[in-house]
Amino acid sequence: MIRLSVNGYQLSVIVKIATVVLGLGIGLIASGCIPARVPDNLSHTPGPPIVISNNWYQGVIFGARVPDGWRVITSEAASPQAVIFASPENEAVIRLTSGTLNAADVTSSTLRTVIDEIRLTDDRVIISALSAPDDQWNTFSKIYEQVRKSVHASQP
């Protein structure tokens, strides 16, 4: 065993002390990154809760199956429950809302649009809409019908 000493102190002791001091310093710096309390924007997030899990969207009024690979865009916190499913290449969108849907807001000169009503088991009405290009209408309308069939009332 080789022992080195610097000014009469063994090198291994100096290394141990330096390691402890360095560890304490890193610990103090890291503890300064932890907020003292939960920030206001995280302790109370506005709007009704939603859950997206295993290709299912679930809100407080209704839920629906999300088509494979489609993005989920939720509504503003203060508005009625609504969701938009956007196709992977942004070619088509499916809208579901518990509020009203103004046809002028969802129609486009470049897309074909259909708007329907879905009556839930609790007698609430959900408005659904599909907007997609004419040349891909058959493909997207099949996906739209699958989503419509999956829409269900949320459990209280």
Protein Blocks (a to p, Z undefined) as FASTA:
>chain_A
ZZddeehiafklmmmmmmmmmmmmmmmmmmmmpcfbdcfklmpcghjddddeehiacdfk
bccdddehiacddddfkbccddddddfklpaccdddfbdcdfklmgcfkbccdddddddf
kopacdddddddfklmmmmmmmmmmmmmmpccddZZ
